[in-house]
Amino acid sequence: MPIINYTCRSGHKVRRIMYLDIPDQVPCHCGLDAHRKMSTFVLGSEVFFDLARSEDDILGKNRKRSFRDAKDKEAWEKEQGIVPCTAKEMRESREYATDQIVDQEKIIATGGVEAWYDHGDKQEIISKTGWTDSQYNRWKEVNDEYESSRPSDDETE
């Protein structure tokens, strides 16, 4: 589950655990809107980086942090600017995950595992660039043509 970082004009940092439909801004505890920090165009890896960093934040570098009770944990979350998901966000996340599993099974059954990976790449590129399907398809066609015209690693040796 990705943790999305936001910053308001006053410099406060807000982090939210998000599953889908990541908003560009969320309310900050000071009353201003906190805006999402832009990320680089990377496929797949930024989520895992955020998870590892979040684990360090939660457990501490030595992995020994513990919370005495729920109030202790809630105080830490407030101090860190972490806002838990609402019940609606949790439900939507479960529905989204279920839909993803159904899509994955269909795509793998008809096109194989590589088709599933291509589908994931396409969805991530579209979400990061804001492209339409036709814009993505044009880019993919040009990119595939370029890749096929380049000598392979075996040919350059």
Secondary structure as the mmCIF struct_conf table of DSSP 4:
data_model
#
loop_
_struct_conf.conf_type_id
_struct_conf.id
_struct_conf.beg_label_comp_id
_struct_conf.beg_label_asym_id
_struct_conf.beg_label_seq_id
_struct_conf.end_label_comp_id
_struct_conf.end_label_asym_id
_struct_conf.end_label_seq_id
HELX_LH_PP_P HELX_LH_PP_P1 PRO A 2 PRO A 2
STRN STRN1 ILE A 3 CYS A 8
TURN_TY1_P TURN_TY1_P1 ARG A 9 SER A 10
STRN STRN2 LYS A 13 ILE A 17
BEND BEND1 LEU A 20 ASP A 21
BEND BEND2 ASP A 24 ASP A 24
STRN STRN3 GLN A 25 PRO A 27
TURN_TY1_P TURN_TY1_P2 HIS A 29 CYS A 30
BEND BEND3 GLY A 31 LEU A 32
STRN STRN4 ASP A 33 ARG A 36
HELX_LH_PP_P HELX_LH_PP_P2 LYS A 37 MET A 38
BEND BEND4 LEU A 43 GLY A 44
HELX_RH_AL_P HELX_RH_AL_P1 SER A 45 LEU A 59
TURN_TY1_P TURN_TY1_P3 LYS A 61 ASN A 62
BEND BEND5 ARG A 63 ARG A 63
BEND BEND6 ARG A 68 ASP A 69
HELX_RH_AL_P HELX_RH_AL_P2 ALA A 70 GLN A 80
TURN_TY1_P TURN_TY1_P4 GLY A 81 GLY A 81
STRN STRN5 ILE A 82 VAL A 83
HELX_LH_PP_P HELX_LH_PP_P3 PRO A 84 THR A 86
HELX_RH_AL_P HELX_RH_AL_P3 ALA A 87 GLY A 111
HELX_RH_AL_P HELX_RH_AL_P4 VAL A 113 THR A 129
HELX_RH_AL_P HELX_RH_AL_P5 ASP A 133 SER A 149
BEND BEND7 ARG A 150 ARG A 150
HELX_LH_PP_P HELX_LH_PP_P4 PRO A 151 SER A 152
HELX_RH_AL_P HELX_RH_AL_P6 ASP A 153 THR A 156
#
